[in-house]
């Protein structure tokens, strides 16, 4: 028999507390739909009435299988639950579930709220009873519960039991300040269950201020809690919330959790987790965390020659799960530290079989080391490495030839007498016997200048004749620049991350004293690698 473990996502509410994050209505709808596809049990949409976007979102919320949940706070002292206009705004959102935060730490009751301890307990009780009477699934978000328990366990338990006895479906224990450690969470959760609140009515909500949010969540589950809250990519105030992109695969792939619990996330949905993680970063215009467990680009990267040699024989030697379980991929980076074990493993991963001892392996290694001496870095540019290897092996078709390009940057006043910059790029390519000239500028649809590299990328990809359909869904998702030497011999290294509609992401590198030249080289590699991967043939 397995226990049901409920996953509660608060990306759209608590995740929006992240510094620099502000979801639009369309983005909230997109994220909610993706969360529902993943299979979470609850989607907390925000606080109706707190801001126009949240209010509009509840008015136009997508239909979800997951229980759609509104967030707010318990009634205020001096008001009845029926007549508290703040609570009414939350209830009027019409969601089947409502999660309301209330104090559980005596210090916060007397200092922050300025009311008596008994008044706070009555606010909790009356609010939960009102929600139950109105036919809603009631959740009590016990703010500062762990700190409150450590300061005054009797009072913290009184608050939690007041909510449960009034009919709350879930009492959610919150480590609001994020300072509680896993062993404390385990002990206190056990104490709450012993006090009379069953584990299948307990949730856990942790913050990552000590880097222990996922560990604390697991500790609460081990103690008996059966709802776990978190956010995609660990978004949240200060250091963030428990990261669901770490927590979910842990629950589904690690024992005893995988055998003990049933969640709403299927193995098929789990295989889309990496793509979902990157989709959220794309929406936020953030660079994905390469070192993120399970979903990071480096999560299954094997740089050391000893590791790569073993991986080639059996991936389980250095991988705790197969990367495809979470939709990720194995990477054997190439660098000037590499040996033939790395090289053959990386080539095999790219679908290139070269016999051990083939003299061309040494030639590839030498070329990589020579180019890294010039400033290239293939450790983080796997696609460019593959092109170098294919060139040595005679497996690199010439799809097109760039005859010339030009980029101009103009600074001028617009019709509003504002100073603006505008870049324009011209690219001439030869495909077979035909020359094509493309022109593009850097202004986007909103009238914002995106810079000379953007103009160059748009011009290069504007008309590649027979290859146009293949590259149509390409987009540049990250752009990194580093100066590799100083003084008059300074070299600029540009690494570009590209992605297509299927979720594939690849990295390319260019090096030149000129940043535009370096960028253009990386852009060329990105397009050529995409054509190779998708099976294009030379014109």
N, C-alpha and C positions, 0 to 999 in steps of 0.2 A: 504494500500500500504506500502511495505517495501523498504527501501533504500539498495542499494548494498554497503557493506563495504568490502574492499579488504584487505587481510592479506598478508603481505610481510615478508618473513623469511630471516634473514641475519645471521643465525647460522654459515654457512660455510665461511662467510667473517668476519663480525664484531665479531662473537662468537670466531673466531680463534685468536682474539686479547687478549683473556683471558690468564693471566699469567699461563704458564705450559701446555697450550693446543696447540697441533700441529697435525692436522689431516693428515693421510696418504691418498693416492689416493683411496684405497679401502674403507676407513672409510667415505670419502666424498661421494662416490657413494652410500654407505649403508644409510647414513643419508638423502641424497637427495631423495632416493626411499621411505624412511619412511615418510618424509615430504610431499611428493606427495600423499601418501596414506591418510595422515591426512586431506588433502584438502586445504592447503594454496594456495593462488593465485599466488604468486611470490616466486621463490627460487633464492636467490642471491648466485652464486657459488664461488665468489672470484674475484681477480684482475688478469686477464690474463697478463702474462709477468712479474708480480711482483716476482714470485718465480716458480720453476719448477713444484711443485705439482699442483698449480692452473692452470698453462698452460696445464699440462697433463690432468687435470680433464676436462677442456673444450674440449679437443680433444676426451675424452672418456666419456662424460657426459651421464647419463642415459636418456632415453626418458621419459619425464614427461608431464602430463596434465597441471601442473602449468607452468606459463611463466618463462622460464629459463633466468636469468639476469646476465650480466657481470657488474663489477664495475670498475671504473677508475676515472680520474679527467678531468676537462675541459681543453681545449687546453692552451698551455703556451703562454705568451706574446711574440711577435716576430715570431710566427709560424702561419701559416694558419691551420685550422682544418684538411685539407686534407694532410698536410705535417708534422704534429706533430707525431713523431714516437711512443711516449708513448700512445697517443690516438689511433693510428693505431693498436697497439698491442691489445687494448681492442676491437676495432671494428672487428678485424680479427678473434675473437673468434666466430663470426657468430651468436650470440644470437639475438633473436627477440627484446629483450629489453636491454637497456643499462642505467645504473645509474651512473651519473658522479657528483663527489663532486666539489663544487666551493665555494669560499669565499662569505660571505654576511655581514661580520662585517668589517667596515672600518679600524679598528685597525689592523686586520690580513692582510688586503690587503696591507697596507703601510709598516707594520713591517715584517710580515712573507714572503710575496711575493715580496715586494720592488717595486711595480708598482703603477701607479696612479689609482684612483677610477674609472675613465672612462675606462681605459684599462681593468680592471677586468670585468666591465659590458659588454664590447665588447667581451671578451673571453667567457662569459656565452652565450650571444646572438648568436655568430657565431657557437659555439659548438652545441647548441640545433638545430639551423637551419640546420647544416650539418647532424646531425643524422636523422632528419625528412626527409631530401632530400634522405638519404640512405635507407629510408623505415624502420627505427627502431623506436620502442616505446621509447621515450626519457624521462628520469627522471633526474631532477635537484636536487641534494642533497645539500640543502642550509646550509652549515656548519656554526656553531655558530650563527644560525639565531636569536634565542631569545636574546642572549647577544648583538648581533649586533643591533637588534631592540631597545633594551633598551638604547643603546648608541647613535644610529643615526637611528631613524625609517624611515626617508625618504630614506636613502641609502639602508637599508635592503629591503625595499619594491621595490626599483628600481631594485635590483638584481633579486628578485623573479619575478617581472613583465617582466623583460627582457627575462627570460627563458620561461615564459608562452606565451608571445607574439610571441616568435620564434617557438612555436609549441610544447613545452614540454607537454607530457601527464600528468605528475605529478610534482608538486613542493613540495618537501619534507622538512618540517620545522624541523631542527635538534637542539636539546638541547645538543650540543656536550660536554659541560663541566658538564652536569647533575645537574646544580645548580638552575634551574628555578623551581618555585613552581606551583602547579596546577592552582591556580587562575590567575597567570600570563600567563600561556600557553593558558588558555581559552580566556582571554582578547586579547592577541596578535593574536591568530588564528582568532578571530572574526574581528579584525582590517584588517587582510590580505584579508579576504573575502570581507569586505566593500570596500577595495581598488581596487577590480575588478578581483580577482582570485577566481573562484567558488570553493565551498567546495568539489565538486566531482572531482577536480583536485589537491586537497591538501592532502599531507601525513604528518604523524607525526613520528619522530624518537627520542626517549628519552633514556637517561642514568640514572642509579640508584644511583647517588652519594649522594642524600639526602633520598634515600629509597622511592622516589615518582614516579619512572618511569611508573608504571602501572597507577597510579592516573593521572599523566600528560597526558598519552595517552588517557585515558577516557575523560579528560577535553577537549582535542583537538577534539575528536569525538563529544562531546556534543556541541562544538562550530561550528561544521560543516565539519571537515576533514573526508574524506571517504577512506583513506588508512592508515593502522597502521602497523608500523614495529617493529620487536622484534626478540628475539632468544629463542630457547628452553632452559629451566632451567635458563634463565636469564644470559647466558654466555655473555662475552663482556669485553672490556677494563676497568680497574680499578674496579668499583663496578658492572659492567655489564650493559646490556641493559634491556629494558622492557621485562619482562618474559612472553613469549607466553603461557606457561603452567598455568599461572595465568590469563592472559588476555583473552585467547580464551574461557575458561569455564565461565568467568564472562560475556562475550558478549552473550554466548549462553543460560545462565541460569538466568541472572538477568535482571530485568526491569529497565528502559524502553528498554534496548538494545535487549533483546530476541525477543520482538515484533516489534521493529522498524527496525532491520537490518537483511539482508540476507547475509550469508557468504558462502564460499565454504566448510565449515566443517559441516558434517552431525552429527546427534545425535549418529549414529552408530560409526562414526569415533571418536567422543568425548569419547566414552566408552573405547577406546584404548589409551587414553592420558597418564594414569599412566604408562602403559607398555612402551610407547615411551620415556617418561621421564627417566625411569630406564635404557632403552636400551642405551640412550645417555651416562648416567653415567657409564655404563658397558664399552662402547667403550673407554671412557676417563680414565677408571680405577679410578673413583672417588666414594666416599661414598655418596649415595643419601642424600639429606637434609630431615631429618625426619619431620621437621616443615614446609616444603614447603606447601603453600596453595593448596588445591584440591588434589595434587598428593603425598604428603608426607606420610610416614608410620604413622605419628601421627595426620594427618589431621582429622581423624574420630576416635580418641582414647579417651576413657572416663574412667578416673581413679577414680574420686571421687565417693564414694558410692551413694550419692544423685543423681548424674548425671546418673549413671548406672541403678539405680532403675527406673528413669523416661524413660530412653532409652528403657528399657525392655517393658514398657507400650506403648510408642509411640516414635519412633526415631526422629520425628520432634521436640521433646522438646529441644534437644541440637545439632541438625544437620541442617545446612542451606540448604543442598541438600542431596539426597541419595548418598552414596559413589559410588555405581555402575554406576552412571551417568558418572563419569570420570574414571571408571575402578578400583576404589580403594575399600578397604574393611573396615568394622567397626571393631574396636578392643576395648575390655574392658579389660585393663591390670589387672594382678593380682600382688599384693604386700602385705606387712604386714600391709598396711593401709586398706585393702579390707574388706568389709562386705559381707553378703550373697547375697545382691542385685547384687554386682559386680560378685560374683561367679556364680550365676544362669544365669546372662546375658552372661557371658563368656562361660559357658558350653553350653547354648542354641546356641550360635554362632558357636560352634564346633559340633553342632548336637547331644548334649548330654542332654537329658531331665531328670531333677531330681526334684521331687516334693518339694515344699516349706515345710520346717520343717524336711526333711529327715536328720537323724543324721549323715549320711556320709558327708553332707555339712560341718559340724563342723570339721569332721576329715580331710577333704581336706584343710580347712583353717588352721588348726593347723599344718599340715605337711608343708604347704607353709611357715608359719611363722617360724617354726623350721629351715627349710632349709635356709631361708633368714638370720637367725641368724648365720648360718654357712658361709654365704658369697654369696649365690645364689641370683639372681635378676630376678624375673619372670615378672617384669614390662616391660622389653624389650625382653623377651624370651617366647612368647606365646606358641610356639610348645612344649617346655619343660614343661610348666605349664599343658598343656593338657595331657601330658603323666603321670604326677604326679596324676592328677585327675582320669584318666582312671585306673591307678594302684589301687587307693583306691576303685574305683567302681567295680573292678574285670573285667575291659574291655580292658586289655592290653595283647594281645597275645605275646608269646615268639617266635618270628620268627627265631631267631638264638641265639647262645650263643658264646661269645668271650672267648676262652680258654686261649689265651695268646697273647701278642704282644711285639715286641722289636724294638727300633729305635736306630740306630747308626749314629753318625756324624763324618765324617772324614775330616781332613784338610791336603791337599797335593798339590804338584806341578804337573801341567799338562805338556804335551809334549812341550808347549811353555815356560816352566820354570816360569809359573805364579801360584801364590798360589790360590787355589780354595777350596771351601767346597762342600761336597757331603753327603747327608743324605740317608739312606736306612731303610726301614721299613718292618717288617715281621708281619703278622697277621694270627692267626689261629682261625677259627670259626667252630662251630658245627651246622649243619643244619639237623634236624632230627637225624639220626644215622650216618651221614657222616661228617667227618672232612675235612676242606679245608684250605690249606696254600697258602697265597698270598704274593708276594714280590714286592716291588716297590721302585724306587729311586726318588729323588727330582729334577733331571735335566730335564728342559723342552726342547722343540724342538730347541730352539735357543742356548742351552748350558748353560743356566743360572740356578743356584741353587735356588730352590724355598723354601727350608727349610724343617725341620723335620716334621712339621705338614702337609705340602703338601704331603710328602712321605707317611705319615700315612693315610691320606685321600684317596690317590690313591690305597694303598694296601687294605684298608678296603672295598672299593667299587669295587675292581677288579673282585671278583668272589663270588657272593652271590647266586649262583645256581639258583633256581626257581624265585628269586627276581631280577635277574640281569636286565631284560628288564625294570622293574619299575624304577630302580635307574640310568639307563644309562644316562639320560638327566640331572641329578643333577650336579650343580656346586657351589662351595663355592665362594661367591661374596664379603664377608666382614668378617673381623676377628679382634675382639677387645679384648684387655687384660687389666686388672686392678688388682692391688694389693690391697686387701681389709683390710689387717691388717699389722702392722709393726713388726719388730723384729723377734724373733725365731718362732712366731706363724703366720707368714705371710701366707695368702691364696691368690691364684691366681684365678681370675675369668675370664673365656673366654666366649665371646658371638660370635656365628657364625651365619651369615646370609647365607642362601642357596636359590637357585632359580632353577626352571626347565624350560624346553622349552616352556611350556604354559604360562610362566610369573609369576607363583605363587612364592612368596617369604615367607620364614619363618625363625624364629630365635630360637636358642637353646642355653643353658647355661651349662657350666661345671665348677666345683670348685675343687681345689686340691692345696696342697703346691707345686706340680710339674706342670709346665705349660703344659707339654706334656700330663699328665694324664687329666688335665682339658680340654685340647683341644680334647682328645679322647672321653671323656664323651659327650661333645657337638656334636661331629661328630656322635656318636652313636645315640643320640636323633634325629638328623636331618634325618638320614636314617630311623629310626623306625617310625617317624612321617610321612614321605613320603609314607612308605609302608601302614600305617594305612589309610591315606587320599585316596590313590589310590585303596583301597579295597583288599589288599593282605590277604591271609589266611595263618595261621601257618602251616609249613610243618609237 
